[in-house]
Amino acid sequence: MCEAMRHYWLLIGACGWVLLIVMFLSKFISFRAVDDYGERAGSPSGTVPGTKVVVKSIRMSSPEKQAPKSSDQPTAVPTLADWQSVAQKRIELLSTVCKNSSLRNLTHVSISKFVLDRIFVCDKHKILFCQTPKVGNTQWKKVLIVLNGAFQTVEEIPENLVHDHEKNGLPRLSSLTHQEINHRLNTYFKFLIVRDPFERLISAFKDKFVKNPRFEPWYKHDIAPAIIWKYRKSHRNNDLDASGLHFEDFVRYLGDVEGHRRMDRQFGEHIIHWVTYTELCAPCTINYSVVGHHETLEKDAPYILKAAGIDALVTYPAIPPGITRYNRTKVEHYFSGISKRDVRRLYARYQGDFHLFGYPSPDFLLN
């Protein structure tokens, strides 16, 4: 009996020691895990294992001293005080590309009535704004309407009035005489807003052929069927309204240089939503004061108001968080079923816009 009790207590004691050892090891392993994480996060890759790492706080250089990042990373940008350098670099790039003779056929257009029709005039504050759809253009029209004195704030302006060019009080440059046009082009503050060309096309496609929020029936009943008949590889008579225009059809139409020109003459003014920036605003012929980017509109809008000398008179409407950010996933999704041949043809047409405004070529779609 005694022998059995002795073995019992020895077993209990051994279990206790094992439990203590396990607890000690678990705490040691936990400590090492934290220490290893600290080393990976804060030390150079050549740190010797077991060496104590002292993590010091690092003083980050101020944002205004950092170089601006590309358009698909709009969150890390210089402050408004230093935005002048960003704006100047964009104008310098524009000037450099305009001088590139190999791109001349993609970047140069004359100042035609079509271009003058795109430019809105605010004589009171000597401002010209070239309309480029799908880049917040509606909000800039509201700013000009307020400056002309019809409303006190942009929030008061009815949405339907903004696009009623007979009633919104915004004259176009085309409504003036040749002498008046030249005077304003030579002396007024001039600006336009641009966006990644392919993402702009996706936005135009969704707005006009999918959502159509302003009820513009000609996109569905006139333009879409014409594109489907010419560019869809297979279709039936009842397919036109049933499935609607596919993005693939839209891309084929835009990439067909001669074909789309013939069709655009039928579509008239409606085509401005996918016309190149070069054709819309003649940026190599007109010396613009500022080029804003949709991807950095949070910084560009206040800078443009300040550069134009109107920042104390009007504010740009609030921008919903994240709405201006370049979305590569969305671009990849829309282009996922489109052939490389069609993508390359599309890029060939909009290549000038990519180069003029510093947007990287979409190699992830082209190659």
C-alpha positions in Angstrom: 0.0 0.0 0.0 2.8 2.4 1.0 4.7 1.6 -2.2 1.6 2.4 -4.3 1.1 5.7 -2.5 4.8 6.6 -3.0 4.5 6.0 -6.8 1.3 8.0 -6.8 3.0 11.1 -5.3 6.0 10.7 -7.5 3.7 10.8 -10.5 1.9 13.9 -9.2 5.3 15.6 -8.6 6.5 14.7 -12.1 3.3 16.1 -13.7 3.8 19.3 -11.7 7.3 19.7 -13.0 6.2 19.1 -16.6 3.4 21.6 -16.2 5.9 24.2 -14.9 8.3 23.6 -17.7 5.5 23.8 -20.3 4.4 27.2 -18.8 7.9 28.5 -18.8 8.5 27.5 -22.4 5.2 29.0 -23.6 6.1 32.4 -22.1 9.6 32.2 -23.6 8.3 31.3 -27.0 5.7 34.1 -26.8 8.4 36.6 -25.9 10.6 35.5 -28.7 7.8 35.8 -31.2 7.2 39.4 -30.2 10.9 40.1 -30.3 11.3 38.5 -33.8 8.3 40.5 -35.0 10.0 43.7 -33.7 13.2 42.7 -35.5 11.4 42.0 -38.8 9.5 45.3 -38.6 12.2 47.6 -37.4 15.6 46.2 -38.1 17.8 45.8 -41.1 17.7 42.4 -42.8 21.3 41.8 -41.7 20.6 41.9 -38.0 22.2 39.0 -36.2 19.7 36.7 -34.4 19.6 37.3 -30.7 20.9 40.9 -31.0 18.9 43.4 -29.0 17.1 45.8 -31.4 16.4 49.4 -30.4 13.6 50.8 -32.4 13.9 54.6 -32.6 11.1 56.9 -33.8 11.8 58.2 -37.3 11.1 61.8 -38.1 9.2 61.7 -41.5 10.0 64.4 -43.9 7.1 66.8 -44.3 4.6 66.0 -47.1 5.4 69.2 -48.9 9.0 68.1 -49.4 8.1 64.7 -50.8 7.9 64.1 -54.5 4.3 63.7 -55.8 3.4 60.1 -56.5 1.7 58.7 -59.6 -2.0 59.3 -60.3 -3.1 55.9 -59.0 -1.8 56.9 -55.5 -3.6 60.1 -54.8 -3.5 59.9 -51.0 0.2 60.8 -50.6 0.5 64.2 -52.2 2.1 67.5 -51.3 0.2 70.1 -49.3 -1.7 73.0 -51.0 1.1 75.4 -50.2 3.5 73.4 -52.4 1.0 72.3 -55.1 2.4 75.0 -57.4 5.3 72.8 -58.2 3.0 69.9 -59.1 1.0 72.1 -61.4 4.1 73.5 -63.0 5.5 70.0 -63.7 2.2 69.1 -65.4 2.4 72.1 -67.7 6.1 71.4 -68.4 5.3 67.8 -69.3 2.4 69.0 -71.5 4.8 71.4 -73.3 7.5 68.7 -73.8 5.1 66.1 -75.2 3.5 68.7 -77.5 7.0 69.3 -79.0 7.4 65.5 -79.7 7.0 65.3 -83.5 6.4 61.5 -83.4 3.2 62.1 -81.5 2.1 65.2 -83.4 -0.9 63.5 -85.1 -2.2 62.4 -81.7 -1.6 65.6 -79.8 -2.3 68.6 -82.2 -5.6 69.9 -83.4 -6.7 73.3 -84.6 -8.9 75.6 -82.5 -12.2 74.7 -84.3 -15.8 75.6 -83.4 -16.0 72.1 -81.8 -13.2 73.1 -79.4 -14.6 76.6 -78.8 -18.0 75.0 -77.9 -16.3 73.1 -75.1 -14.9 76.2 -73.4 -17.1 78.1 -70.9 -16.5 81.7 -70.2 -16.6 83.7 -66.9 -15.9 87.3 -68.0 -16.5 88.6 -64.5 -13.4 86.8 -63.2 -11.6 86.3 -66.5 -11.7 82.5 -66.4 -12.0 79.9 -69.2 -12.9 76.3 -68.4 -12.7 73.5 -71.0 -15.3 70.9 -70.5 -14.0 67.3 -70.3 -16.9 64.9 -69.4 -16.6 62.3 -66.6 -14.1 64.2 -64.5 -16.3 66.2 -62.2 -17.3 68.6 -65.0 -20.8 69.2 -63.5 -19.3 70.6 -60.3 -17.0 73.0 -62.1 -20.0 74.3 -64.0 -21.7 75.0 -60.7 -18.6 76.9 -59.5 -18.8 79.2 -62.6 -22.5 79.7 -62.3 -22.0 80.9 -58.7 -19.2 83.2 -59.9 -21.5 84.7 -62.5 -23.8 85.7 -59.6 -26.9 83.7 -60.3 -26.6 81.7 -57.0 -24.8 82.2 -53.7 -23.6 78.7 -53.3 -23.2 75.6 -55.4 -25.6 73.7 -53.2 -28.5 76.0 -54.3 -28.1 75.2 -58.0 -30.8 72.7 -59.4 -29.1 69.8 -61.1 -31.2 70.1 -64.3 -30.1 73.8 -64.7 -26.4 72.9 -64.8 -26.8 71.1 -68.1 -29.4 73.5 -69.6 -27.0 75.6 -71.7 -29.8 77.9 -72.7 -30.6 78.9 -69.1 -27.5 78.3 -67.0 -25.9 81.6 -67.9 -22.6 80.2 -69.0 -21.6 81.5 -72.4 -19.3 79.4 -74.6 -16.2 80.8 -76.3 -17.8 80.0 -79.7 -20.5 82.6 -79.1 -18.0 85.5 -79.3 -16.3 87.2 -82.2 -12.9 86.2 -83.5 -11.2 89.2 -81.8 -13.0 88.6 -78.5 -12.0 84.9 -78.6 -8.3 85.7 -79.1 -8.3 88.3 -76.4 -9.7 85.8 -73.8 -7.4 83.0 -74.9 -4.4 85.3 -74.5 -5.3 86.9 -71.2 -7.7 84.8 -69.2 -7.0 82.0 -66.6 -7.6 78.7 -68.5 -7.9 75.3 -67.0 -9.1 71.7 -67.7 -9.5 68.5 -65.7 -8.3 65.1 -67.0 -8.5 61.5 -65.8 -6.9 58.2 -66.6 -8.1 57.7 -70.2 -9.3 54.1 -69.9 -11.0 54.7 -66.5 -12.8 57.7 -68.1 -14.1 55.5 -70.9 -15.5 53.0 -68.4 -17.2 55.8 -66.6 -18.7 57.1 -69.8 -19.9 53.6 -70.8 -21.6 53.1 -67.4 -23.1 56.5 -67.3 -24.5 56.6 -70.8 -25.3 53.0 -71.7 -25.9 51.3 -68.3 -27.3 53.7 -65.8 -28.3 56.8 -67.9 -29.4 58.8 -64.9 -30.4 61.9 -66.8 -32.7 60.0 -69.2 -30.9 60.5 -72.4 -32.7 57.9 -74.6 -30.7 58.5 -77.7 -27.8 56.6 -76.2 -29.9 53.4 -75.8 -32.1 53.8 -78.9 -29.8 55.4 -81.5 -26.1 55.1 -80.6 -26.0 51.6 -78.9 -27.9 49.8 -81.7 -25.6 51.3 -84.4 -22.5 50.2 -82.5 -23.9 46.7 -81.9 -24.8 46.2 -85.6 -21.4 47.1 -86.7 -19.1 45.7 -84.0 -20.8 42.8 -82.3 -19.4 39.6 -83.7 -22.8 37.8 -83.5 -26.2 39.3 -82.8 -29.9 38.7 -83.5 -32.6 41.2 -84.3 -34.1 40.9 -80.8 -30.6 41.1 -79.2 -30.3 44.9 -79.5 -32.6 45.9 -76.7 -32.4 42.7 -74.7 -28.7 42.7 -73.9 -27.8 46.2 -74.6 -24.4 47.5 -75.6 -21.5 45.4 -74.2 -18.2 47.1 -73.2 -16.5 44.9 -75.7 -18.6 46.4 -78.5 -17.8 49.8 -77.2 -14.1 49.2 -77.2 -14.1 47.8 -80.8 -16.0 50.9 -82.0 -13.6 53.3 -80.3 -10.5 51.5 -81.6 -11.7 51.5 -85.2 -10.1 54.8 -86.5 -12.0 55.3 -89.7 -15.2 53.5 -88.7 -15.9 55.5 -85.6 -15.3 58.8 -87.4 -18.0 57.9 -89.9 -20.4 56.9 -87.2 -19.6 59.9 -85.0 -20.9 62.2 -87.7 -24.3 60.6 -87.1 -24.0 60.9 -83.4 -23.2 64.6 -83.3 -22.6 66.4 -80.0 -23.3 63.2 -77.9 -19.9 61.8 -78.7 -18.0 64.3 -76.5 -18.1 61.8 -73.6 -15.4 59.6 -75.2 -13.6 62.1 -77.5 -9.9 62.5 -76.7 -8.8 65.4 -74.5 -6.8 66.6 -77.5 -9.9 66.8 -79.7 -11.9 68.4 -76.9 -9.6 71.1 -75.6 -6.6 71.4 -78.0 -4.0 71.4 -75.2 -1.1 71.7 -77.6 -2.6 74.8 -79.2 -4.1 76.6 -76.2 -1.8 77.6 -73.4 -3.6 76.3 -70.3 -2.8 77.8 -67.0 -3.5 74.7 -64.9 -4.2 71.0 -65.7 -6.1 69.3 -62.9 -6.2 65.6 -62.4 -9.4 63.8 -61.3 -7.3 61.4 -59.2 -6.0 64.3 -57.0 -9.0 66.5 -57.2 -9.0 67.0 -53.4 -5.8 68.9 -53.8 -6.4 70.3 -57.3 -9.7 71.9 -56.7 -8.6 74.3 -53.9 -5.4 75.0 -55.8 -7.2 76.0 -59.0 -9.6 78.2 -57.0 -6.6 79.9 -55.4 -4.6 80.2 -58.6 -7.6 81.8 -60.3 -8.0 84.2 -57.5 -11.5 83.1 -56.5 -10.9 80.9 -53.5 -12.6 83.6 -51.2 -15.7 83.7 -53.4 -16.7 80.1 -53.9 -15.8 76.6 -52.7 -15.7 73.3 -54.7 -18.5 70.9 -53.7 -17.5 68.2 -51.1 -15.9 65.2 -52.7 -17.1 61.8 -51.4 -14.2 59.8 -49.9 -12.4 57.5 -52.3 -14.5 58.5 -55.3 -11.6 60.0 -57.2 -9.1 57.2 -56.6 -7.9 55.2 -59.6 -9.3 51.7 -59.4 -7.0 49.3 -61.3 -9.2 46.3 -60.2 -12.2 47.9 -61.9 -10.2 48.5 -65.1 -9.0 44.9 -65.1 -12.5 43.7 -64.6 -13.9 45.6 -67.6 -11.1 44.7 -69.9 -10.9 41.0 -68.8 -12.8 39.6 -71.8 -11.4 41.9 -74.4 -8.8 40.7 -76.9 -5.2 42.2 -76.8 -5.7 43.3 -80.4 -8.8 45.4 -79.5 -7.0 46.8 -76.4 -4.0 47.8 -78.4 -6.2 49.5 -81.0 -8.0 51.4 -78.3 -4.7 52.5 -76.7 -3.4 53.7 -80.1 -6.3 56.1 -80.3 -5.8 57.5 -76.7 -2.1 57.3 -76.5 -1.7 61.0 -76.9 -3.9 61.6 -73.8 -1.7 59.1 -71.8 1.5 60.9 -72.8 0.3 64.5 -72.5 -0.9 64.2 -69.0 1.5 61.8 -67.5 -0.6 58.7 -67.2 1.4 55.4 -67.4 0.6 53.2 -70.3 -1.6 50.3 -69.2 1.0 47.6 -69.8 -1.0 45.2 -67.6 -3.6 45.2 -70.3 -1.4 45.5 -73.4 1.1 42.7 -72.7 
